[in-house]
């Protein structure tokens, strides 16, 4: 499930999530504790790190030439105005299924 299409969407929150991840998994953002390489430029284009992220691909799938890997994710639902998108995760490992 991703929240898309607005100032408070998942992409807007994601730089903060990257900083949290970097505080636990040191080096995720290189030597940059603020993870400034994970975000958007002033012209609203994504940084290379953001463009490679799964979240970016799930939120913008089918727009601006962005596509999610259809071997792993299947679009299941979009709300009327595209604010909510739900994907089915495909090819889930037995280990993951047993963990749940």
C-alpha positions in Angstrom: 0.0 0.0 0.0 1.4 3.4 -0.9 -0.1 6.9 -0.4 0.5 8.9 -3.5 -0.3 12.3 -5.0 0.3 15.2 -2.7 2.5 17.1 -0.3 2.0 14.6 2.5 2.4 11.4 0.4 4.9 8.7 1.0 7.5 10.3 -1.2 7.4 13.5 0.8 7.9 11.5 4.0 10.6 9.2 2.6 13.7 11.3 3.2 12.9 11.2 6.9 12.5 7.4 6.7 15.9 7.2 5.0 17.4 9.2 7.9 15.9 6.8 10.4 17.1 3.8 8.4 20.6 5.3 8.2 20.7 5.8 12.0 20.2 2.0 12.3 22.0 0.7 9.2 25.0 3.1 9.1 26.3 3.7 5.7 22.9 3.4 4.0 23.3 7.1 2.9 27.1 7.0 2.7 28.8 9.5 5.1 25.8 11.8 4.9 23.7 11.6 8.2 20.9 13.7 6.7 20.6 11.5 3.6 20.5 14.5 1.3 21.1 12.2 -1.7 17.7 10.6 -1.1 15.1 13.1 -2.3 14.4 15.6 -5.0 16.1 18.4 -6.7 14.6 21.9 -6.8 13.1 21.2 -10.2 11.3 18.2 -8.6 13.3 15.6 -10.5 14.5 12.7 -8.3 18.0 12.2 -7.1 19.6 9.0 -8.5 19.2 7.3 -5.1 15.5 8.3 -5.0 14.9 7.2 -8.6 16.3 3.7 -7.8 14.1 3.3 -4.7 11.2 0.8 -4.6 8.9 3.5 -3.0 9.5 5.9 -5.9 8.7 3.1 -8.4 5.5 2.1 -6.5 4.2 5.6 -6.1 4.9 6.7 -9.7 4.3 3.4 -11.5 2.9 4.1 -15.0 3.8 7.8 -14.9 6.9 9.7 -16.2 8.3 6.5 -17.7 8.5 4.9 -14.2 7.8 1.1 -13.9 7.9 -1.3 -11.0 9.3 -4.8 -11.6 6.2 -6.8 -12.7 7.9 -10.0 -11.7 7.6 -9.0 -8.1 4.7 -6.6 -7.9 1.2 -6.7 -9.4 -1.0 -3.6 -9.2 -4.1 -4.6 -7.4 -6.0 -1.3 -6.8 -5.9 2.4 -7.2 -8.4 4.7 -5.5 -10.6 7.0 -7.7 -8.1 9.9 -7.8 -5.0 7.7 -7.5 -4.2 8.8 -3.9 -4.0 5.2 -2.7 -2.4 2.3 -4.6 -2.2 -1.3 -3.5 0.2 -3.9 -4.9 0.2 -7.6 -4.5 3.7 -9.0 -3.7 4.5 -11.9 -6.0 7.0 -14.7 -5.6 7.1 -14.5 -1.8 9.7 -17.0 -0.4 8.7 -19.9 1.8 10.9 -18.4 4.6 8.9 -15.2 4.5 5.6 -17.0 4.5 6.6 -19.1 7.5 7.8 -16.0 9.4 4.4 -14.3 9.1 
